[in-house]
């Protein structure tokens, strides 16, 4: 399921059972020329996604009929656009970013519309740039590892590795700075549009997931190394 990356208003599907919040967010985003559709139940959300093909799916964690985590699991295999999740509790964040769901960003309630707007713009800017700016250097080869930014595809030994949007973006960032340390602050600013606050664990969890999917050693990583006190290092000659 391909999202629309042509110029023009971005189409957002917001799945949120709090009608007052949903309408507030809808009104705010529409001021900035987003097209926002609303859905208030979890059990009918997947059908709406398949029908509308939104550019971004914004999904609440706790929904009537079906929870957001279950919806995200189902749709991630076919929906290629960014997914942003709302949660009412900080404790849910690890579950959202730590499970194999493929959510690209998350916000803890109460949601500030201006913060959501910034996150949506950052996600769309990255996604549309990768779709519309294919270049010769949009591929990176490291031994048996091939990363293709134009196709947003990764393979090892010609076997495809399935990554979420966020995982791919993190890997591409590391690969384009191969041999150099990337710290959490610069990674978050590039990937999510804001700096490290000392608490956000999404980069660390993303690294852990990449290591597992790319065949790195979880206990003694040698492909994506941790440089204590500094950040992460993509090792270019560790992929033979």
N, C-alpha and C positions, 0 to 999 in steps of 0.2 A: 504494500500500500504506500504509494509515493505521495509526499506532501507537495503542495503547490509552492514553487519557489520563484514564480514569475513576479515582476514588480507589481505593486498595488497593495491594497490593504491586506494585512495578514489575518487569517481566519482562526479564531480561538474557540475551542469548545471547552466550556467550564462546567465540570460536573461537581455540584455542591448542593447539599440539601438545605443549607441555611439560606432561605430565599432572600432575606434582607441583605446578607453579605454578597450573595451572587449578583443581585441587582445593583448593589453599590459598585462592585468591581466592573460589571458590564458597563455601567454609565461612565465610569472613570476611563476605562480603556477606549471606549468609543470616542471620547474627546480627542484621543490621539490617533484616530483613524484606524483602529482595529475593528474588525467585524467579530462580534462576540455572540455565540449561541449558548443557551443555558440548558442543562439537564439536571434534574434533581434526584434521580434514583440510580443506584448502581446496577440493578439488573437490566435496565434498558440502555445503559451507557455504551456498551460495545457495539450495538446496532447503530447508534447515532454516529459513532466514529467511522464505521464502515460506510455509512450513507454519506457523510459530509466530508470525509477526508480533510480534517482540519490541519492547519499548519503547525499548531501547538495544541496539545491536550493538557488541560489543567484539571487535576483530579484530587478530590478530597479523600482522605484515608478512611474515614468512617461515614458510610453511606447506607441508607435503607435499601434492602433487597440484596445487596452484595457489596463487600468491602473493596476499597481502592486497591489494596495489595493484590487481591485476586484478579481484578480487572487488568491491572498492569501486567501481571504474569501472562494473561491470555493475549493481550494485544501486542506485547513487545515482539512477538515472533513475526508479526505482519505489518505493524505500524512503524514506519521509519522516522517519523517526526519526533521532536523533543517532547518529553513528558515532565510536567512540573507537579509535585504533590504537595497538598496542604495537610498539616497535622496539628492537632490541638495540644500535643504534649511533646516536650523536648525528648522524652524517653523513647518516642517512636522513631526518632531520626536514624538511630543505628539500624533499626529494622528496615527502613526505607532504602538507605544507601548500602546496607550490608548484604541484603538478600539479592538473589539473581533476578532482579526485577527490571533493571534498565531505566529507572527514573533518572532524569538528567539534572534535576534540581528539586529543592524542597523549601517550603516556608512554614514556619511555626505560627499558628494563630495567636493573637489577632493579626490578621494579614493587613499590611499597609499597602494600598493600591499602588503608590509610587514606587515601592520596593519591587512589587510584582512587575510593574512596567519596565523597570531597569533590567530585571532578570529576563523577561521576554525579549527585549531588544537585544540583549547579549546573545541569547540562544539563537535567535533568528539571524543575527549578523554573522555568527560563525557558520551556521548551516547554509545560508544563502551564499556566503563567500566560497565555501567548498563546492557548491553546485555550479556556480557561474564562472569560476576562475581556474579551469583546468590549465595546468602548465607542465612543462617538461619535468620540473622538479617536484611534481605532485606524487612521485613514487620514491620510496626509500627501500633499498635492498641491503640487508645485513645477513650475509651467509644464506641460510635457508628461509629467512624471514622476509616477506614482501609486504609493504604497507602502501596501499594505493589510496591517496586522499580523494581523487576524483570519484572513484567508485565506492569510497568509504569501506574498503575491504582489506582484510588481513589474512595471510596464509603462511603456514610453515610447512616446508616440504610439499608444497602445492596442495596442502589440505587446508580448507577454509577454517578460520577461527571466528566464531560468532562473538561480536562485541556489541554492547549497547552504544548509543550515541556518545554518552559521557566517557565511557571506557575508551572508545576510539579517539576522541579528542585528547584525552590525557596521554595515550600512547603516542599520538602524532606530535604532541608538544615535546615529549621526552626524546623522540626519535630525531626531531629537527634540531635538538640541542645535544645530540649524542656526544658522549665524552665530557659533558659539562654538568655540573650540579644544578638541579632545578629545585628551588625551595617552595614551601607551601604557599607563601605569600604571592610569589610571581605566578604560580600555577592557578591559584584561585582568581587572581586579577585577570588572567588570560581566559580562563574557562568559565568563570561565573560573574565576572565584572566587579568583584570586591576583594579586599585583602583579607589576610588571615587574622582572626580575632583571638587566637590562642586556644580556641575550643573546637572549632570546626574539624571534623575527622574525615570528611568526604574524600580528600586527596589520599590519606593513608589507606582508607578502605578500598579506594579505587586501585591503588598500587597492589594491594593484596590480591584483589580479584584478577588483575592483569598477570601477576606472577603465576597464579594457578592456571589461568587459561593458556598462557604462553609457555608452560612447561618449566618454569623456574623453580628453584629449590626454596620452599617456604621458610625453612630453618636457616639455610645458608644461601641466600639469593646471590646469583652471580651474573644474571642478565640485567636486572634492575636492582641496583645496590642501594642500600641505605647508607648515607654519609652522616654519621651522628652529629646532631646539632646544626646541620646545614640543609639537608634535603635528600633528593634522589638522583641517582646517576644511571643513565641508560648506557650499557657497555656495548659498543658497536661490534666488537669481535667475539662475542659470546654466543653466536647464533649458528655455528657450523654443526 
